[in-house]
C-alpha cells in the first residue's frame, strides 16, 4: 500500500495525471484515492497546479515559436544537416569504440589479448636468443667460471 | 545480367529510387528497396552508419520537431536551440556506427545528446533574457480579472524560463513528451529518483512564484 507521504511526493513530482506516474504505483494510488480524503485533497491541489503550469508552458511555447516557425526551423535543420553530412566522411560501424561498448562487444578483451600477445612474443624472442647463444658457444671452464662474469674492458685494463 | 543491375532496375521502376537505395537481404542475390518512412529507428541508424543520407534525413524529419522544442525550452534562445539540434544530429550521424540498439532506444540516445549540449550552452550563457514581447499587454484585455490572470500567466511563464536547465529538461521530457520517469532519467543520465526530485523542485519553485495561498490552488 502506498503511504500518503509517498503519494504526496509523487503528486508533487508528476502532477495529477496518472499516466505520468510510475506504472508500478498507479494501482496503489487509485486505492489510496478511494480510501483517503487527504489523498484526494493532494490530488486536487496537484490538478490545479497542472492547469496553471500547462497554461504557462503553452504561453512560453507560443513565445518561442510563432505559427509556421517550427516547420521553417525543421526545414532549415534538414537542409543544414544534409549539407554537413554530405561534406563529412561516412560513419563506419564499429569505428573508434570506447568504454562499455568495448566491453560489451568483446573488443576490450581482444585488445587485452593483443597486449598479452605482444608481451608473450617479446618473452619468446628473449628465450630463443638465450637458447641459441647457449647452443653455439663453448661450455665455460669450471676453473675459469668467474671470467664469464668479468667485463672485457676491465680485463684489458688489468692486463 | 548481374543481380545488382536487376535489383536496381526493379527498384527504379517500382519505387522511383536508385540502386544505392536498395539493401541486401539475407541472400545477397535478393535485394529489397528501403522503405524509409516505415523503417524503425534502429534500421535507419544502421543504414545511416553505412553512409545512407536519406535514411538519416528520415531520422531528422521524425525526431527533429521534438528535438527543436526540447532544445528551445532549455537553450538560451531559439537560434541557439537550432544550432544545438543541428550539431546533435551531425554527432548522431557520425556516431551512428557506434549506436547499440540493445543498450538504448535511439530517441533516448539523441535526446541525451541534445540535453547535454543545451546544458553546456546554458552554463556559458547565464542568465538568459526573456523575449522582447514576453510581457506585452493584450490590448483587448480590459477587465481586471483577465489582466490579473494574464499577469499570473506571464509571471509563471517567466518563472519557467529561469528554472535550472535540468529541471526544465525533466519537465519537458515528462510533461510534454510523455516519457516515463525512468526513460527521462536515462536521457538525463540520472536515477529515476533524481528525476522525481527535479520535477518536485521545479513545481515547488513555480508554487512559490504564485504564492502559497493563491486562489489557483483552489482548483
HADDOCK unambig.tbl for C-alpha pairs under 7 A between the chains (distance, minus, plus):
assign (segid A and resid 12 and name CA) (segid B and resid 200 and name CA) 5.27 0.50 0.50
assign (segid A and resid 12 and name CA) (segid B and resid 203 and name CA) 6.91 0.50 0.50
assign (segid A and resid 13 and name CA) (segid B and resid 196 and name CA) 5.41 0.50 0.50
assign (segid A and resid 13 and name CA) (segid B and resid 197 and name CA) 6.92 0.50 0.50
assign (segid A and resid 13 and name CA) (segid B and resid 199 and name CA) 4.78 0.50 0.50
assign (segid A and resid 13 and name CA) (segid B and resid 200 and name CA) 4.24 0.50 0.50
assign (segid A and resid 14 and name CA) (segid B and resid 199 and name CA) 7.00 0.50 0.50
assign (segid A and resid 20 and name CA) (segid B and resid 178 and name CA) 6.97 0.50 0.50
assign (segid A and resid 20 and name CA) (segid B and resid 180 and name CA) 6.45 0.50 0.50
assign (segid A and resid 22 and name CA) (segid B and resid 180 and name CA) 6.93 0.50 0.50
assign (segid A and resid 22 and name CA) (segid B and resid 181 and name CA) 6.85 0.50 0.50
assign (segid A and resid 44 and name CA) (segid B and resid 219 and name CA) 6.51 0.50 0.50
assign (segid A and resid 45 and name CA) (segid B and resid 217 and name CA) 5.65 0.50 0.50
assign (segid A and resid 45 and name CA) (segid B and resid 219 and name CA) 6.43 0.50 0.50
assign (segid A and resid 48 and name CA) (segid B and resid 216 and name CA) 6.36 0.50 0.50
assign (segid A and resid 48 and name CA) (segid B and resid 217 and name CA) 5.65 0.50 0.50
assign (segid A and resid 48 and name CA) (segid B and resid 219 and name CA) 4.58 0.50 0.50
assign (segid A and resid 49 and name CA) (segid B and resid 217 and name CA) 6.81 0.50 0.50
assign (segid A and resid 56 and name CA) (segid B and resid 153 and name CA) 5.50 0.50 0.50
assign (segid A and resid 56 and name CA) (segid B and resid 156 and name CA) 5.77 0.50 0.50
assign (segid A and resid 56 and name CA) (segid B and resid 157 and name CA) 4.75 0.50 0.50
assign (segid A and resid 57 and name CA) (segid B and resid 157 and name CA) 6.45 0.50 0.50
assign (segid A and resid 59 and name CA) (segid B and resid 157 and name CA) 6.69 0.50 0.50
assign (segid A and resid 60 and name CA) (segid B and resid 157 and name CA) 5.70 0.50 0.50
assign (segid A and resid 63 and name CA) (segid B and resid 134 and name CA) 6.83 0.50 0.50
assign (segid A and resid 64 and name CA) (segid B and resid 78 and name CA) 6.74 0.50 0.50
assign (segid A and resid 74 and name CA) (segid B and resid 64 and name CA) 6.33 0.50 0.50
assign (segid A and resid 74 and name CA) (segid B and resid 65 and name CA) 6.41 0.50 0.50
assign (segid A and resid 77 and name CA) (segid B and resid 86 and name CA) 6.00 0.50 0.50
assign (segid A and resid 78 and name CA) (segid B and resid 57 and name CA) 6.55 0.50 0.50
assign (segid A and resid 78 and name CA) (segid B and resid 60 and name CA) 6.29 0.50 0.50
assign (segid A and resid 81 and name CA) (segid B and resid 86 and name CA) 6.04 0.50 0.50
assign (segid A and resid 81 and name CA) (segid B and resid 89 and name CA) 6.90 0.50 0.50
assign (segid A and resid 81 and name CA) (segid B and resid 90 and name CA) 6.28 0.50 0.50
assign (segid A and resid 85 and name CA) (segid B and resid 90 and name CA) 6.68 0.50 0.50
assign (segid A and resid 90 and name CA) (segid B and resid 50 and name CA) 6.81 0.50 0.50
assign (segid A and resid 90 and name CA) (segid B and resid 51 and name CA) 4.72 0.50 0.50
assign (segid A and resid 91 and name CA) (segid B and resid 49 and name CA) 5.10 0.50 0.50
assign (segid A and resid 91 and name CA) (segid B and resid 50 and name CA) 6.58 0.50 0.50
assign (segid A and resid 91 and name CA) (segid B and resid 51 and name CA) 6.23 0.50 0.50
assign (segid A and resid 91 and name CA) (segid B and resid 94 and name CA) 5.23 0.50 0.50
assign (segid A and resid 91 and name CA) (segid B and resid 95 and name CA) 6.75 0.50 0.50
assign (segid A and resid 91 and name CA) (segid B and resid 96 and name CA) 6.67 0.50 0.50
assign (segid A and resid 91 and name CA) (segid B and resid 97 and name CA) 6.04 0.50 0.50
assign (segid A and resid 92 and name CA) (segid B and resid 49 and name CA) 5.63 0.50 0.50
assign (segid A and resid 92 and name CA) (segid B and resid 50 and name CA) 6.26 0.50 0.50
assign (segid A and resid 92 and name CA) (segid B and resid 97 and name CA) 5.39 0.50 0.50
assign (segid A and resid 93 and name CA) (segid B and resid 49 and name CA) 5.91 0.50 0.50
assign (segid A and resid 93 and name CA) (segid B and resid 97 and name CA) 3.67 0.50 0.50
assign (segid A and resid 93 and name CA) (segid B and resid 98 and name CA) 6.17 0.50 0.50
assign (segid A and resid 94 and name CA) (segid B and resid 97 and name CA) 5.66 0.50 0.50
assign (segid A and resid 94 and name CA) (segid B and resid 98 and name CA) 5.73 0.50 0.50
assign (segid A and resid 95 and name CA) (segid B and resid 97 and name CA) 6.70 0.50 0.50
assign (segid A and resid 95 and name CA) (segid B and resid 98 and name CA) 6.93 0.50 0.50
assign (segid A and resid 97 and name CA) (segid B and resid 98 and name CA) 6.72 0.50 0.50
